[in-house]
Amino acid sequence: MTKHNPENERIKRQYFAYLKEAKRHSEPTVDAAAKAPSRFEEYTRHKEFEAFRLEQAAAFKRHLAERTGKRVGGPGRS
């Protein structure tokens, strides 16, 4: 299966440039912000952002809440 979606990559690159240039966020902040869409893409198996549905977001949120944290060992901390 594809490891990335070219259209999503373009959208993310534009968003990260916006955070850095318009919002004046630091590089570590932009890097941290990059984790969320990457995790969501992994969850949706790299479906196009254009195909986004509210149900996907709710299911992803439940998925994150059910995960066991690596550091703490409790739910939701990963």
C-alpha positions as CSV (number, residue, x, y, z in Angstrom):
1,M,0.0,0.0,0.0
2,T,1.1,3.6,-0.7
3,K,3.1,5.2,2.1
4,H,1.9,8.7,1.2
5,N,-0.7,10.5,-0.8
6,P,0.8,13.2,-3.1
7,E,-2.2,15.6,-2.8
8,N,-2.2,15.3,1.0
9,E,1.5,16.1,1.0
10,R,0.9,19.3,-0.9
11,I,-1.8,20.3,1.4
12,K,0.3,19.6,4.5
13,R,3.3,21.4,3.1
14,Q,1.1,24.5,2.5
15,Y,-0.3,24.3,6.0
16,F,3.2,24.0,7.6
17,A,4.4,27.0,5.6
18,Y,1.4,28.9,6.8
19,L,2.2,28.0,10.4
20,K,5.8,29.0,10.0
21,E,5.5,32.2,7.9
22,A,2.0,33.7,8.7
23,K,1.7,32.5,12.3
24,R,5.4,32.8,13.0
25,H,5.6,29.4,14.8
26,S,9.0,28.0,15.6
27,E,10.4,24.9,13.7
28,P,9.8,22.6,16.8
29,T,6.2,23.8,17.0
30,V,5.6,23.1,13.3
31,D,7.2,19.7,13.7
32,A,4.9,18.9,16.6
33,A,1.9,20.1,14.5
34,A,3.0,17.7,11.7
35,K,2.4,14.7,13.9
36,A,-1.4,15.0,14.1
37,P,-2.1,14.8,10.4
38,S,0.4,12.1,9.9
39,R,-1.2,10.0,12.6
40,F,-4.7,10.6,11.1
41,E,-3.4,9.7,7.6
42,E,-2.0,6.4,9.0
43,Y,-5.3,5.7,10.6
44,T,-7.2,6.3,7.4
45,R,-4.6,4.4,5.3
46,H,-3.7,7.6,3.4
47,K,-7.1,8.4,2.0
48,E,-7.3,11.8,0.4
49,F,-8.1,14.7,2.8
50,E,-10.7,15.7,0.2
51,A,-12.7,12.5,1.2
52,F,-12.8,13.6,4.8
53,R,-15.9,12.8,6.8
54,L,-16.9,13.8,10.3
55,E,-17.4,10.1,11.2
56,Q,-13.7,9.5,10.5
57,A,-12.7,12.2,13.0
58,A,-14.9,10.7,15.6
59,A,-13.6,7.2,15.0
60,F,-10.0,8.5,15.1
61,K,-10.7,10.2,18.4
62,R,-12.1,7.0,19.9
63,H,-9.1,5.1,18.5
64,L,-6.7,7.5,20.2
65,A,-8.6,7.3,23.5
66,E,-8.4,3.4,23.4
67,R,-4.7,3.3,22.9
68,T,-2.4,2.5,25.8
69,G,0.3,5.1,26.4
70,K,3.9,4.2,26.1
71,R,5.2,6.4,28.9
72,V,2.5,6.2,31.4
73,G,0.7,3.0,30.5
74,G,-2.7,4.6,30.8
75,P,-5.3,5.1,28.1
76,G,-4.9,8.0,25.7
77,R,-1.3,8.9,26.4
78,S,0.6,7.8,23.3
